[in-house]
Amino acid sequence: MSRVCNIDAKGRVVRLMTGVMAVTGGLVMALLITQNVLSAEVYWIPAIGSIAGGMFAIWEARAGWCVVRAMGIRTPI
């Protein structure tokens, strides 16, 4: 997979907003875990996954490259 720009400005904005929401949600979940509102055994993996996935989406928006499109799957945006 070559890393050439394969998304337009609209796709970059969508990925950036999705990434910001995912990171924010993961941080809120982590805060709730540290305050013992959510069970740590159940929710740490989704919290870390949300933060990591959101950071990857933000990186995709910055790079203008989408891994799914690079694999040949056409996305609607």
ROZALO-657834 format. One record per residue: x, y, z of N, C-alpha, C, O in turn; chain. Coordinates in Angstrom, 1 decimal, always signed. Atoms other than C-alpha are relative to their C-alpha. Layout:
N
{{X; Y; Z}; {X; Y; Z}; {X; Y; Z}; {X; Y; Z}; A},
...
This chain:
77
{{+0.8; -1.2; +0.0}; {+0.0; +0.0; +0.0}; {+0.9; +1.2; +0.0}; {+1.7; +1.4; +0.9}; A},
{{-0.8; -1.3; +0.1}; {+1.5; +3.3; -1.1}; {-0.8; +1.1; +0.8}; {-2.0; +1.1; +0.8}; A},
{{+0.7; -1.0; -0.8}; {+0.8; +6.3; +1.1}; {+0.0; +1.3; -0.8}; {+0.6; +2.3; -0.5}; A},
{{+0.3; -1.2; +0.8}; {-0.3; +8.8; -1.6}; {-1.3; +0.5; +0.4}; {-2.2; -0.2; +0.9}; A},
{{+1.2; -0.7; -0.4}; {-3.1; +11.3; -0.9}; {-1.2; -0.7; -0.8}; {-1.2; -0.7; -2.0}; A},
{{+1.1; +0.7; +0.6}; {-6.3; +9.3; -1.6}; {-1.4; +0.5; +0.5}; {-2.4; -0.1; +0.2}; A},
{{+1.3; -0.5; -0.4}; {-9.0; +11.4; +0.1}; {+0.0; +1.5; -0.3}; {+1.0; +2.2; -0.3}; A},
{{+0.1; -1.4; +0.2}; {-10.3; +14.9; -0.6}; {-0.2; +0.8; +1.3}; {-0.2; +0.2; +2.4}; A},
{{+0.1; -0.8; -1.2}; {-10.9; +17.8; +1.7}; {-1.2; -0.4; +0.9}; {-1.1; -0.4; +2.1}; A},
{{+1.2; +0.4; -0.7}; {-14.4; +16.6; +2.7}; {+0.3; -1.3; +0.9}; {+0.0; -1.4; +2.0}; A},
{{-0.4; +1.3; -0.7}; {-13.0; +13.1; +3.7}; {+1.0; +0.3; +1.1}; {+0.9; -0.3; +2.2}; A},
{{-0.9; -0.4; -1.1}; {-10.2; +14.8; +5.7}; {-0.7; +0.6; +1.2}; {-0.4; +0.3; +2.3}; A},
{{+0.8; -0.6; -1.1}; {-12.7; +16.8; +7.7}; {-0.8; -1.0; +0.7}; {-0.8; -1.0; +2.0}; A},
{{+0.8; +1.0; -0.7}; {-14.9; +13.8; +8.4}; {+0.9; -0.9; +0.9}; {+0.6; -1.2; +2.0}; A},
{{-0.9; +0.8; -0.8}; {-11.9; +11.8; +9.6}; {+0.5; +0.8; +1.2}; {+0.7; +0.2; +2.3}; A},
{{-0.5; -0.9; -1.1}; {-10.6; +14.7; +11.7}; {-1.1; +0.0; +1.1}; {-0.8; -0.2; +2.3}; A},
{{+1.1; -0.1; -1.0}; {-14.0; +15.1; +13.4}; {-0.3; -1.3; +0.7}; {-0.5; -1.4; +1.9}; A},
{{+0.2; +1.3; -0.6}; {-14.4; +11.4; +13.9}; {+1.1; -0.3; +1.0}; {+0.8; -0.9; +2.1}; A},
{{-1.2; +0.2; -0.9}; {-10.9; +11.2; +15.4}; {-0.1; +0.8; +1.3}; {+0.2; +0.2; +2.4}; A},
{{+0.1; -0.9; -1.2}; {-11.5; +14.1; +17.8}; {-1.1; -0.6; +0.9}; {-0.9; -0.6; +2.1}; A},
{{+1.0; +0.5; -0.8}; {-14.8; +12.6; +18.9}; {+0.4; -1.4; +0.7}; {+0.0; -1.6; +1.9}; A},
{{-0.5; +1.3; -0.6}; {-13.2; +9.1; +19.5}; {+1.0; +0.3; +1.1}; {+0.9; -0.4; +2.1}; A},
{{-1.0; -0.3; -1.1}; {-10.3; +10.6; +21.5}; {-0.7; +0.6; +1.2}; {-0.4; +0.2; +2.3}; A},
{{+0.8; -0.6; -1.1}; {-12.7; +12.7; +23.5}; {-0.8; -1.1; +0.8}; {-0.8; -1.1; +2.0}; A},
{{+0.8; +1.1; -0.6}; {-15.0; +9.7; +24.2}; {+0.9; -0.9; +0.8}; {+0.5; -1.3; +1.9}; A},
{{-0.9; +0.8; -0.7}; {-12.0; +7.6; +25.2}; {+0.5; +0.6; +1.3}; {+0.7; -0.1; +2.3}; A},
{{-0.5; -0.7; -1.2}; {-10.7; +10.2; +27.6}; {-1.1; +0.1; +1.0}; {-0.8; +0.0; +2.2}; A},
{{+1.1; +0.0; -1.0}; {-14.1; +10.6; +29.2}; {-0.2; -1.3; +0.6}; {-0.4; -1.4; +1.8}; A},
{{+0.1; +1.4; -0.6}; {-14.3; +6.8; +29.6}; {+1.1; -0.2; +0.9}; {+0.8; -0.8; +2.0}; A},
{{-1.1; +0.2; -0.9}; {-10.9; +6.8; +31.1}; {-0.2; +0.7; +1.3}; {+0.2; +0.2; +2.4}; A},
{{+0.3; -0.7; -1.2}; {-11.9; +9.5; +33.5}; {-1.0; -0.7; +0.9}; {-0.9; -0.7; +2.1}; A},
{{+1.0; +0.7; -0.7}; {-15.0; +7.6; +34.5}; {+0.6; -1.3; +0.7}; {+0.1; -1.7; +1.7}; A},
{{-0.7; +1.2; -0.6}; {-12.8; +4.5; +35.1}; {+0.8; +0.4; +1.2}; {+0.7; -0.3; +2.2}; A},
{{-0.8; -0.4; -1.1}; {-10.4; +6.4; +37.3}; {-0.8; +0.5; +1.2}; {-0.4; +0.5; +2.3}; A},
{{+0.9; -0.5; -1.1}; {-13.4; +7.8; +39.3}; {-0.8; -1.2; +0.5}; {-1.7; -1.0; +1.3}; A},
{{+0.7; +1.2; -0.4}; {-14.7; +4.2; +39.8}; {-1.5; +0.0; -0.4}; {-2.3; -0.6; +0.3}; A},
{{+1.4; +0.1; +0.5}; {-17.9; +4.9; +37.9}; {-0.2; -1.1; -0.9}; {-1.3; -1.8; -0.9}; A},
{{+0.0; +1.2; +0.9}; {-17.1; +2.3; +35.3}; {+1.0; -1.0; +0.5}; {+2.0; -0.7; +1.1}; A},
{{-0.8; +1.1; -0.4}; {-15.6; -1.1; +35.9}; {+1.3; +0.0; -0.8}; {+1.3; +0.0; -2.0}; A},
{{-1.3; +0.0; +0.7}; {-11.8; -1.1; +35.1}; {+0.2; -1.3; -0.8}; {+0.8; -1.2; -1.9}; A},
{{-0.2; +1.3; +0.7}; {-11.9; -4.8; +34.1}; {-0.6; +0.0; -1.3}; {-0.1; -0.7; -2.3}; A},
{{+0.8; +0.1; +1.2}; {-14.4; -4.2; +31.4}; {+0.3; +1.1; -1.0}; {+0.3; +0.9; -2.2}; A},
{{+0.0; -1.2; +0.8}; {-13.8; -0.7; +30.1}; {+1.4; +0.6; -0.4}; {+1.5; +1.5; -1.2}; A},
{{-1.3; -0.6; +0.4}; {-10.0; -0.1; +29.9}; {+0.3; -0.3; -1.5}; {+0.9; +0.6; -2.1}; A},
{{-0.3; +0.3; +1.4}; {-9.6; -1.9; +26.6}; {-0.8; +0.9; -1.0}; {-0.2; +1.4; -1.9}; A},
{{+0.7; -0.9; +1.0}; {-12.4; +0.0; +24.8}; {+0.5; +1.5; +0.1}; {+0.5; +2.2; -0.9}; A},
{{-0.5; -1.4; -0.2}; {-11.1; +3.3; +26.3}; {+1.3; +0.2; -0.7}; {+1.5; +1.2; -1.5}; A},
{{-1.3; -0.1; +0.6}; {-7.6; +2.7; +25.1}; {-0.1; -0.2; -1.5}; {+0.5; +0.5; -2.3}; A},
{{+0.3; +0.2; +1.4}; {-8.9; +1.4; +21.7}; {-0.6; +1.2; -0.6}; {-0.3; +1.6; -1.8}; A},
{{+0.6; -1.2; +0.5}; {-11.0; +4.5; +21.3}; {+1.0; +1.1; -0.2}; {+1.0; +1.8; -1.2}; A},
{{-1.0; -1.0; +0.1}; {-8.1; +6.8; +22.0}; {+1.0; -0.3; -1.1}; {+1.3; +0.6; -1.9}; A},
{{-1.0; +0.4; +1.1}; {-5.7; +4.9; +19.7}; {-0.7; +0.1; -1.4}; {+0.0; +0.6; -2.3}; A},
{{+0.7; -0.1; +1.3}; {-8.3; +4.6; +16.9}; {-0.2; +1.5; -0.4}; {-0.1; +1.9; -1.6}; A},
{{+0.2; -1.4; +0.3}; {-9.1; +8.3; +17.2}; {+1.3; +0.7; -0.4}; {+1.3; +1.6; -1.3}; A},
{{-1.3; -0.6; +0.4}; {-5.4; +9.3; +17.0}; {+0.4; -0.5; -1.4}; {+0.9; +0.3; -2.1}; A},
{{-0.3; +0.5; +1.4}; {-5.0; +7.1; +13.9}; {-0.9; +0.8; -1.0}; {-0.4; +1.1; -2.1}; A},
{{+0.9; -0.7; +0.9}; {-8.1; +8.8; +12.3}; {+0.5; +1.5; -0.2}; {+0.5; +2.0; -1.3}; A},
{{-0.5; -1.4; +0.1}; {-6.6; +12.3; +13.1}; {+1.3; +0.0; -0.9}; {+1.5; +0.9; -1.7}; A},
{{-1.2; +0.2; +0.9}; {-3.3; +11.1; +11.5}; {-0.4; -0.1; -1.4}; {+0.2; +0.5; -2.3}; A},
{{+0.5; +0.1; +1.4}; {-5.2; +10.0; +8.4}; {-0.4; +1.3; -0.6}; {-0.1; +1.6; -1.7}; A},
{{+0.4; -1.3; +0.4}; {-6.8; +13.4; +8.2}; {+1.1; +0.9; -0.3}; {+1.1; +1.6; -1.4}; A},
{{-1.2; -0.8; +0.2}; {-3.5; +15.1; +8.5}; {+0.8; -0.4; -1.2}; {+1.3; +0.4; -2.0}; A},
{{-0.8; +0.5; +1.2}; {-1.8; +12.9; +5.9}; {-0.8; +0.0; -1.3}; {-0.2; -0.1; -2.3}; A},
{{+0.8; +0.0; +1.2}; {-4.7; +12.9; +3.5}; {-0.1; -1.4; -0.6}; {-0.3; -1.6; -1.8}; A},
{{-0.1; +1.4; +0.5}; {-4.5; +9.1; +3.3}; {-0.9; -0.9; +0.9}; {-1.0; -0.7; +2.1}; A},
{{+0.9; +0.9; -0.7}; {-7.1; +6.5; +4.2}; {+0.4; -1.5; -0.2}; {+0.5; -1.9; -1.4}; A},
{{-0.5; +1.4; +0.1}; {-6.0; +2.9; +4.9}; {-1.1; -0.9; -0.7}; {-0.7; -1.8; -1.5}; A},
{{+1.0; +0.8; +0.6}; {-9.4; +1.5; +3.8}; {-0.1; +0.2; -1.5}; {-0.2; -0.7; -2.2}; A},
{{+0.0; -0.3; +1.4}; {-9.3; +3.3; +0.5}; {+1.2; -0.6; -0.7}; {+1.2; -1.0; -1.8}; A},
{{-1.2; +0.5; +0.6}; {-5.7; +2.2; +0.0}; {-0.1; -1.5; -0.3}; {+0.6; -2.0; -1.1}; A},
{{+0.2; +1.4; +0.2}; {-6.9; -1.4; +0.3}; {-1.0; -0.3; -1.2}; {-1.3; -1.4; -1.5}; A},
{{+0.9; +0.2; +1.1}; {-9.3; -0.8; -2.6}; {-1.5; +0.1; +0.3}; {-2.3; -0.1; -0.7}; A},
{{+1.5; -0.1; -0.4}; {-12.6; -0.4; -0.7}; {-0.4; +1.4; -0.2}; {+0.2; +2.4; +0.3}; A},
{{+0.5; -1.4; +0.3}; {-14.6; +2.6; -2.0}; {-0.8; +0.4; +1.2}; {-1.8; -0.3; +1.5}; A},
{{+0.8; -0.6; -1.1}; {-15.9; +4.7; +0.9}; {-0.9; +1.1; -0.6}; {-0.5; +1.8; -1.6}; A},
{{+0.9; -1.0; +0.6}; {-18.9; +7.0; +0.3}; {+0.5; +1.5; +0.1}; {+0.0; +2.4; -0.6}; A},
{{-0.5; -1.4; -0.2}; {-17.0; +10.1; +1.5}; {+1.5; +0.1; -0.5}; {+2.1; +1.2; -0.4}; A},
